[in-house]
Amino acid sequence: MDALPILEASNRPWSSKILGKMHACGHDGHTAMLLAAAKYLAATRNFRGAVALIFQPAQEVEAPSGGKRMVQEGIIASASHKCSACTIDLGWTSASSAFADGPIMASQDDFDIVVKGRGGHAAKPHEIVDPVVIAAQIILGLQTLVSRHTSPIDSLVISVTKLNAAQAYNVIPDNIEMSGTVRTAP
């Protein structure tokens, strides 16, 4: 259902057949689990009432998408009484499972930062305000924020994943755009 823009190089039988797309987050596993549950429920009919099985698309793409969009469009309101979710955690063995009332996995927020400087020729860095150096300091600061201000027991990840600056070797840009993601556990 979902794929990330990653070149898959595993050469496994289940590898993506679409160049530049990879199921790197377990969404294919989630789909397989829900389809197996649907098959079991349909075969056994060992319940009363109705069961709705919901696939969450677009979990890893920009908002509004995935679960938030499904809720906005009324999917939960149309469900009868209870709603449960299932996910994969690579820290668990295949023979184990865990249950919790409420959230158990990380939440994700995305960010965009524009660092404004005053660019110029790379041969004269003393005459400019270099946004690349400032962006590098911000990236290092974000990593320090996690490693030095968060307990190792708490789950927090900040990743800068996109940088956009000048397109020439000898130009220091006026601005640099940075984007990334923050993941926190409940």
C-alpha positions as CSV (number, residue, x, y, z in Angstrom):
1,M,0.0,0.0,0.0
2,D,2.8,2.5,0.9
3,A,6.3,2.7,-0.4
4,L,9.1,5.1,0.3
5,P,11.2,6.7,-2.3
6,I,14.2,4.4,-1.7
7,L,16.0,2.2,-4.2
8,E,15.6,-1.4,-3.0
9,A,18.7,-3.4,-3.4
10,S,17.9,-6.5,-1.4
11,N,17.2,-8.8,-4.4
12,R,14.7,-10.7,-2.3
13,P,11.7,-12.4,-3.9
14,W,9.4,-9.8,-2.3
15,S,11.5,-6.8,-3.4
16,S,9.6,-4.0,-5.1
17,K,9.2,-4.3,-8.8
18,I,9.0,-0.5,-9.1
19,L,12.4,1.2,-9.5
20,G,13.0,3.7,-6.8
21,K,10.2,2.5,-4.5
22,M,10.6,0.3,-1.4
23,H,8.4,-1.1,1.3
24,A,10.9,-0.2,4.0
25,C,8.5,0.4,7.0
26,G,6.5,-2.8,7.2
27,H,3.4,-1.7,5.4
28,D,3.5,-4.8,3.3
29,G,3.6,-6.8,6.5
30,H,0.7,-4.9,7.9
31,T,-1.3,-5.6,4.7
32,A,-0.5,-9.3,4.8
33,M,-1.5,-9.5,8.5
34,L,-4.9,-7.8,7.9
35,L,-5.6,-10.0,4.8
36,A,-4.8,-13.1,6.9
37,A,-7.1,-11.9,9.6
38,A,-9.9,-11.3,7.0
39,K,-9.4,-14.8,5.6
40,Y,-9.5,-16.4,9.0
41,L,-12.6,-14.4,10.1
42,A,-14.4,-15.2,6.8
43,A,-13.6,-18.9,7.1
44,T,-14.5,-19.4,10.8
45,R,-17.3,-16.8,11.4
46,N,-16.6,-17.3,15.1
47,F,-18.1,-13.9,16.1
48,R,-21.4,-12.1,16.2
49,G,-22.1,-8.9,14.4
50,A,-20.0,-7.2,11.8
51,V,-16.2,-6.7,11.5
52,A,-14.7,-3.9,9.4
53,L,-11.1,-4.2,8.5
54,I,-9.4,-0.9,7.7
55,F,-6.1,-0.4,5.8
56,Q,-4.3,2.8,6.6
57,P,-2.8,4.2,3.4
58,A,-0.2,7.0,3.1
59,Q,1.2,6.6,6.6
60,E,4.6,8.0,5.6
61,V,3.6,10.9,3.3
62,E,2.7,14.5,3.9
63,A,-0.5,15.5,5.6
64,P,-3.4,15.3,5.4
65,S,-3.1,11.7,4.7
66,G,-3.2,8.3,6.3
67,G,-5.0,7.8,9.5
68,K,-5.7,11.5,10.1
69,R,-7.4,11.9,6.7
70,M,-9.4,8.7,7.3
71,V,-10.7,10.1,10.7
72,Q,-11.5,13.5,9.0
73,E,-13.5,11.6,6.4
74,G,-15.5,9.7,9.0
75,I,-14.1,6.2,9.0
76,I,-14.1,5.9,12.8
77,A,-17.6,7.4,13.1
78,S,-18.8,4.7,10.8
79,A,-17.2,1.9,12.8
80,S,-19.6,0.3,15.3
81,H,-18.2,0.0,18.8
82,K,-14.5,-0.8,19.0
83,C,-11.4,0.0,17.0
84,S,-8.0,-1.8,17.3
85,A,-4.8,-1.4,15.5
86,C,-1.9,-3.7,14.8
87,T,1.7,-2.9,13.8
88,I,5.1,-4.5,13.5
89,D,8.0,-3.8,15.8
90,L,11.3,-5.3,14.8
91,G,12.3,-5.4,18.5
92,W,9.8,-8.2,19.1
93,T,10.3,-11.8,18.1
94,S,7.9,-13.4,15.7
95,A,6.3,-15.5,18.4
96,S,5.4,-12.5,20.7
97,S,2.8,-9.8,20.8
98,A,1.9,-7.0,23.1
99,F,-1.3,-5.2,23.9
100,A,-1.9,-1.7,25.3
101,D,-4.9,0.6,25.9
102,G,-4.0,3.8,24.0
103,P,-1.0,4.7,21.8
104,I,2.1,2.4,21.7
105,M,4.0,3.5,18.7
106,A,5.8,6.7,17.8
107,S,4.1,9.8,16.5
108,Q,5.6,11.8,13.6
109,D,5.8,15.5,12.9
110,D,7.6,17.0,10.0
111,F,9.4,20.3,9.9
112,D,10.8,22.8,7.3
113,I,13.4,25.4,8.1
114,V,14.7,28.2,5.8
115,V,18.0,29.7,6.8
116,K,18.5,33.1,5.2
117,G,22.0,34.4,4.6
118,R,23.7,36.6,2.1
119,G,25.3,34.4,-0.6
120,G,28.1,35.1,-3.0
121,H,31.1,33.6,-4.7
122,A,32.8,30.8,-2.8
123,A,36.2,32.4,-3.3
124,K,35.1,35.3,-1.1
125,P,33.4,33.7,2.0
126,H,34.5,36.5,4.2
127,E,32.1,38.9,2.3
128,I,29.0,36.9,2.8
129,V,26.7,35.4,5.5
130,D,27.0,31.6,4.8
131,P,23.6,29.9,5.4
132,V,25.3,26.5,4.7
133,V,27.5,26.8,7.8
134,I,24.5,28.0,9.8
135,A,22.4,25.1,8.6
136,A,25.2,22.7,9.6
137,Q,25.2,24.2,13.1
138,I,21.4,23.8,13.4
139,I,21.7,20.1,12.3
140,L,24.4,19.5,14.9
141,G,22.3,21.3,17.5
142,L,19.3,19.1,16.8
143,Q,21.4,16.0,17.3
144,T,22.7,17.4,20.6
145,L,19.2,18.2,21.6
146,V,18.3,14.5,21.4
147,S,21.5,13.0,22.8
148,R,22.1,15.5,25.7
149,H,18.6,16.6,26.7
150,T,16.6,13.4,26.4
151,S,16.9,10.4,28.6
152,P,18.1,7.3,26.7
153,I,15.1,5.5,28.1
154,D,12.7,7.9,26.3
155,S,12.2,7.6,22.6
156,L,13.0,10.7,20.5
157,V,14.4,10.9,17.0
158,I,15.1,14.0,15.0
159,S,16.3,13.5,11.5
160,V,17.1,16.2,8.9
161,T,16.4,14.4,5.7
162,K,16.4,17.1,2.9
163,L,18.7,20.0,2.1
164,N,18.3,22.3,-0.8
165,A,20.8,25.0,-1.6
166,A,22.8,26.4,-4.5
167,Q,23.2,24.4,-7.7
168,A,26.8,25.3,-8.5
169,Y,30.2,24.3,-7.1
170,N,31.4,27.9,-6.7
171,V,28.3,29.6,-5.3
172,I,27.4,30.0,-1.7
173,P,23.6,30.4,-1.7
174,D,21.5,33.2,-0.2
175,N,19.2,30.6,1.5
176,I,19.2,27.0,2.4
177,E,16.1,24.9,2.9
178,M,16.1,22.1,5.4
179,S,13.3,19.5,6.1
180,G,13.0,16.6,8.4
181,T,11.0,14.6,10.8
182,V,10.6,14.2,14.6
183,R,9.4,11.0,16.1
184,T,8.4,10.6,19.7
185,A,7.0,7.8,21.7
186,P,3.8,8.1,23.8
